[in-house]
Amino acid sequence: MNVLAGDEKRPSLLTVKLLAQKYPWLTEAGLRHFLFYKNKNGLNKAVRKMGRRVLSDDAAFFEWIESQGNRLKGGKK
């Protein structure tokens, strides 16, 4: 029984560690790099903070990836 109406519209918020575990092709270091520059690269739309904890909206994160096209760059090469 769904107690809260509209529950299916809630975002799936994951920590960096959980996001990297859910999608093994992502690394924690790579995610932290993107999060560090979130205000420059537009990822801030997919991020929420609860105290010191950084949470990423799973669906919004993948929308951000799609919007980047081939422009995604990680850390040093």
N, C-alpha and C positions, 0 to 999 in steps of 0.2 A: 504494500500500500504506500503510495506516494503522499506524504503528509504535506509537503510544501508545493503549492501550485507553481508551475514554471520551472521546476527543478531541472528539467532536461536542457534548459537554456544556460545553466551555470557553466562557466568555463572550467576546464580541467587545469588546475594550477599545480605545477610541479616545481620542486627545487631543482637546482642545477644537477645535483647528484642523481635524483630520480629521473630527470629528463635524459641524462646520459645512459642510465641503466635501461630505460624503456627503448631507446634508440641507440644501439651499440655503435653505429657509425659516427655518432657525435662523441666528442671527448669533453670532459669537464673543463680542461684547459681552453679548448676552442670556444666553448660556450661562455666561459668567463671573459675571454677576450672580446667577444661580441657584446657582452653585457657591459663591460667597461666603457665601450664606445657607443652605448645605446642611444645617447642623445644626438650623436653625429650620424649614425647609420639607420635611425628610424625604428630600432627594436624596442624603444621605450613604450610603444603602443601595446606591446605584448607582455610587459613586465609589471608586476605589482610588488610592493614591499610591505611586509608585516614585521615591524620592528627592524631587526637586522637581517631577517630572512628575505631572500630574493626569490620570488615565485614567477614562473613563466606560464602564460596561458598557452596550452598545447596547440590549440587551433590557430590562434593569432601568430604563434611562432612560425608555423608552416606557411601561413599567408605571407609573412614577412620574407621567408625564404623564397617563395614563388615570385614575390615582387622584386627581388634582387636580380633575378635572371642569372647571368654568368658573372656578375660583379662581386660575388662573395669571395672575400680573401680572409684567411686566418692570420696567424702570427707570422713569424719570420719564415722565409723560404730558405 
